[in-house]
Amino acid sequence: MRIGPILERITKSVDAGNGCYWILLDPDDFSDREAARIASEAQKAGADAMLIGGSLLNTNHLDSFVSSVKKAVDVPVILFPGDATQISSMADAILFLSLVSGRNPMNLIGEQVKGAPLIKEYGIEPISTAYMLVESGAVTSVEFMSNTRPLPRSKPMIAAAHALAAQYMGMSMIYLEAGSGASSTVPSKMIRMVREYVDIPVIVGGGIRDASTAVEKINAGADIIVTGNLLHKKNGIKIMKDIAKVVKAKRKKK
C-alpha cells in the first residue's frame, strides 16, 4: 500500500531523530467549541497533531467535533477510534488500530473489517498501528471495553515480541498504551526494549502528566508522546508547553 502524506511526514520526522507531541481529545469530554479552543491553544503550546477518539463515545457529534478541531488548527487531525462507529470523513487520517496485545478477535480484525470500507469511501488516510495495552495498576476504560488483558509491565520481552511481530506483519507504527488516567506509565525499560526490536515509530501514552516523565519516555526510545487528561487540569496548557519544550529540545540535540 502506498504511504500517505501524514505517515510520510511522521516517518521523515522520526527518521531525522525528531520527537513528536500529540494531544488526545475525547468527544465525550468536550463540546465542539471547547475542543476547538483547546486544540488551538495546544497547537500554540507546541502540539504536532490532534488525536480524536475514546473508548465509549456516547455523543453523536463526532463529525462536527472533528470539523471544529480541524478548522482551529493547521496540524493533522487524526482519528483514534475505539471501534468502527468512530469514523468521520472530516479527519485527515485514522490510526487503523489492531489490539495485538489482546486475543479478542473483534479488536484484532473484526472492527477493522467493518471500518475499512468506510475509510476507503471517505478517503481518509489509514495508518496501520499495532495497539498494545500495558498493565498500569488499574483497570482502564479500554481494557474493560475491549475485554482483553494488558501486557505485564514486568515482562518487557513480551511487549518487544508483540511489537516485532506487528512490524513483520506490515504495521506502520507501535502504540504502547497505559490507559487514560493511568496510575503508572509504560515502563521505560519496556519502551527501550521495544525500540531495540523495531524500526517503525513508537508512540507512548497514558499517565504522562509532566515534562520530566515525557522526556524520560523520549530518552527510552519513544518517538511520539501522547497526553489527554492534562486538558482537565487548570494548568494543563502550561504543562503541555513544558512537555512540548522538552520534546523539541530533544529534537535539537539529536
N, C-alpha and C positions, 0 to 999 in steps of 0.2 A: 504494500500500500504506500502511495506517495506521502511523504511527510508534509504536514500542513504548515502554514506560516507561523502559527503560535508555538507549536512544538519546535519548529526550527529556531525560533527566537530564543526559547528556553534552552535548547541544546547548545546553541552558539555561546550563550552567556555562561553556561556551566563549563563548557569546553575551554572557555577563556579563563576559568578559575574564579568566576564571579558567583557570589551567593545571591539569593532572591528572597524577598519577603512578601508573603501573600496574606490577605485578610479574608476571613470566613464570615459571611453574613447569612444568618438563618432567617428566612421569611416569616417564621413563626414568632420571631422576637421583635421585629421592627415593621413600622408602616413603610410605604413606598417613600414618603417624604423623609422620614428619619434615615432610611437606608441611603438615600441619595446624599444627604448631608454628611453622614458618617463616611461614606465612600470618598467623597470629595476631600474631607479632612484627612482621611487615611492616605490618599494619594499624595497630598501635600506633605504628609509626615514621612513619605518615602516608600509606600507600598508599591509593589511591582505588578500586582494583579489582584482581582477580586474573585473570590470563590463564593458561589451561592448554592445553598442546599442545607439539608438537615435530615435527621433520622425519621422524623414524623411528617412534617409539612402538613399541618392541619388547615392551612389557609388555602384560598382559591385564587390568590392574586399573584401567582408566580410570574406570569408574562409581564404584568405591569411593574412588578417589583424589579425584575431583570432590566426592563426598559428604563426605569427610573435611574437605576445604578449606572447603566451604560451611558445615559445622557450626562451624568455627573462627572464622569472620568474619561480619560483617554488611554488607560491601561486595559489589558484584556479582561473581559468578564467571562469567567469560566464556571460552568455548572459542576456541582459536586453532589450528584444525586444519591438519594437513599434507595430509590427504586425507579422503575420505568415510568412512573407517573410524574417524576420531577424533571421533565424535559421541556425546555422553552426555545422557541425559534428565535427569540430575541438575543440569545447569548452568542458570544464569539466562538466558544469551544466548550467541550464537555470532557471531564475526566471519565473515560469509559472504564469503569471500575470492575474488577473481579476480586472478590474477597478470598484471596488464595490462602489466607491463614486458617480459614474455616473449611468445613466439609459439607456445608449446606448447598445442595445443587442449585437452588434458586439464586443464591448470591454468587455462585461461581459462573453460571451460564444462563440460568432461567430468565432473570430480569434483563440480561443483556440481549437475549433473543427478542424479547418483547420491545425493547427500546431501539434496537438497531434500525428498523425501517423508518421510524420517526426521525431519527438523526439524519438518515440519508435524505428523507423528504425535505427536512428543514435546511439542509446544507450546513449544519454545524460541524466544526472540525472535531473529530473524535481523537482523544489522546489516550491510548490504551495504558491503563495504570493498574499495577498489582497493589491491591489494598490489603494491608496487614495490620490486624489489631494486636496490640501488645498489652499484656497484663499491667494494670495501673494501680491496683489496690482497692478498686471499687468496680461495681458493675456499671458500665457506661450504657448510654442510650443505644448506641449502635450494636453493642454486644447483646443486649436484651432483644432488640428488634430483629437482629439477624439470626438469633438462636445459634450462635457459634461461640466456641471458647477462644479466648485470646492466646497468643503465643506466650509461653512462660518467660518472664523478664530475666530469669537467671540462666536461660539457655540461648545465648546469642547465636550459637551454631545452627540451631533450628531455624531461626529467622534468616540467617545467611543462606541456608539451603533453599528455603522457600523463595527468597529473592532471586537467587541464581536460576532456579527452575523457571521463574516468571520471565527472566531475561531470555532464557533459551527458547521459551515459547513465543518470543517476539514482542513482549510488552515493552513499552517505551519509558516507563517511569516506575519507581517503587515509592509507595506511600506508607510510612511507618506511623501508626496512629495509636496514641494512648487513650484518646477519647476526649470529648468536650468536657472541660472542667475536671480533668483527671487529677487525682491527688498525687500521682507520681508521673514523671515524664518518661519518654522512651529512654532506656539506659544508654549512656554514651558508649559503653563497651559494645552494645548490640549495633549501634549505628556504625561504629568503627569496623566491625566485622562484616556487616552488610556492604559497606563501602569497599572493603578489600575484595569482595567477591563479585561485585557487579560494576559495569562500566556506564550504566544509564543513570540519569538524575535520581537522587534520593530526597524525598520530601519527608519532613518530620513535623508532626503536630500533636497537640494535646498537653495541657498542663504547663505550657511555656508562658510565664507571667512577668518576666523581666528580661532586661538586656543581658545580664550575666548568664542566665540559663540559655538564651538564644545563641550567644557566642560559644558556649560550651558545646552545643549541638553542632554548630558550624565547624568548630575545631575537630570534632569527632568524625566529620565527614558528610554532614547534611549539606545539601545544595540549596534547598528551599525550606524556609521556616514558615509555618502557618500558625496564626493565633486567631481566636474568635471571642472568647469570654472577656477579653480586655475591654471590649466595646461597652460592657455593662458597668465598668468602673468609672468613677468621676475623673480620675487622672489617666484614663485609658489612652487618650491621644498622646499625652506626654510619654507614656510607656512605649507606645508604638514608634514614636520618634526616636527614642533611645535604642529600641531594637533595630530599626532601620539603619541607624547610625553605625552600630557595631557590625551589622552585616555588610554595609557599604565600606566601612573601614577595612574589613577583611578582604574585600574585593581589591582595594588598592595595594594591600601588602602582598598579594599572590603574584 
